[in-house]
Amino acid sequence: MPTSTPKRILIVEDEQAIADTLIYALSSSGYQPEHVDLAQLALARLQCEEFALAIFDVGLPDGNGFDLCRQLRRFSNLPVIFLTAHGDEIDRIVGLEIGADDYVTKPFSPREVVARVGVILRRLTVVVDAQFHTASAFELDSAAGRIRYCGKLLDLTRYEFLLLKLLIEHPERIFSREQLLERIWNDPSEVFDRTVDTHIKTLRAKLRAMEPGQDAIRTHRGLGYSLQSS
Ligand code: CA
């Protein structure tokens, strides 16, 4: 449950009745919902204001939620939940591929949405609350561009750092190679298929050199990589 300062949630939805339902459900659970009905308005507010999470309708009058999420991902890791009208497999996969944290299919129960918001925010609190982000044995100091592992400073290349940082910030979340390429490498067209694997391999070697027998990075066959949270 939210604590003293209510967490602000941005709802981007053009159907007023759905927005009202969400506003009511989130307010009742102690959150502070804000509502806009256009993608452009949402983007403007996301660039200037602090939110804890955003809920994007996929079909918006001036664009779609997927494009909005892609634009958001250029400057923010804010958690995003999609509201999809179709619920088909394509929407779900597209949504998760472009960096959404979860999705809900219309018609949905407002309680379900609130529950999913709570799960994502609790998961995030673990890593965001402290000055140093910690996922199990890692201490991430983003400002200084440093990561400590079991108390020891890692000597990482730029891409190894960005890769490990992303995994630490999203413990247990599985990232596909494509997602990692898109988030970390500026121009994915100029990197090779094996770029991600190669960097994961060198990263693992550096972690193992410090803590033999431990393997913090998990490989999920056919899906991608994740970081163990404990
Ligand atoms: Ca809509």
Boltz pocket constraint, residues with backbone or C-beta under 6 A from the ligand:
constraints:
  - pocket:
      binder: B
      contacts: [[A, 13], [A, 14], [A, 15], [A, 57], [A, 58], [A, 59], [A, 60]]
      max_distance: 6.0
